[in-house]
């Protein structure tokens, strides 16, 4: 399974030779960001289970489970739908 895990982690890679400043701090309630949601989508398409996705994102498995449950409909998990729902809640 290392092959699918390396494909799943594509959003966290940085281009070779470039220094990327990434100072995003996690809040206490451990919110998910749009990139995290798209990575969950990609990992699900690759056939990874929730435990493996949680390990990839360094999140608690229940966080992943709740996210998938909230944003899964008849057409499967929808990352964009989840992100839009969160943005409309904040605004």
N, C-alpha and C positions, 0 to 999 in steps of 0.2 A: 503493500500500500504506500510506500514512500513516494512513488511516482505521482499518484493522485494528490497526495498532501503537498508536494512541491508545486503542482499546478494550482492548487487551491490557494496557496499563499502568495499569488502573484501581485496583489495590491500592496503588500508590505515591502516589496523589493525596491531598491533604489538603483538608478542608472550607474554603471561603473564610472568611477572618476569624478562623480559629482557629490558635493557636500550638500545635504538636505537638512535644513533646520526643521525639526519636528518637535515642537514644545507643547504638545497637547496634553493637558493633565486630565486624568479621570476624576470625575466628581464622585461624591460619596455614593450616590445612587447608581453609579456604574452605567451611565447611558450608552446606548449604541449610536454610532455615527453612520452616515450614509455609506461610507466605504465598508464598514462592518456588515451592514445589511446586504450589500452586493456580494461580499465575500461569502456570507451564509448562503446566498442564492447559488453562487458558483459551486460551493462545496456540496450542496444538496444535489445539484445536477451531476456531480462526479460520483455520487453514491456514498458519501461519507455520512456516518451517523452523528447524532447530536453530541455525543461525548467527544468524538474526534474533532468536530467543528469547534467545540468549546476549548479544546486543547490548542487548536490553531490560533484562535483569537485571544487566548489567555483570559477567558471569561468563565464564570461559573456555568455548569451545564443547565441549571434551571433558568438562567438568563436567556440562553439560546432556545430552550424549550418554550418559554413564554413568548419570545419573539416569533418563533415559527407558528405557534398556535394562534396568535393574534392576527397574523398576516397571511394565513393560508386560506384560500377559497377554493372554488370549483376548479380553477386553473392552476392550482399549486401555490407555492410561496411566491409572494410578490414584494420584492425589496423596495421598489419605487412607491408602492401603495403604503407601505409601513412608514417610509420617510415622510411622505406627504401628510399622513395622519398625525405624526409627531409635530411637524411644522405648523399645521393648522391648530393644534392644541396650544402651542406656545404663543401664537399670534393673537 
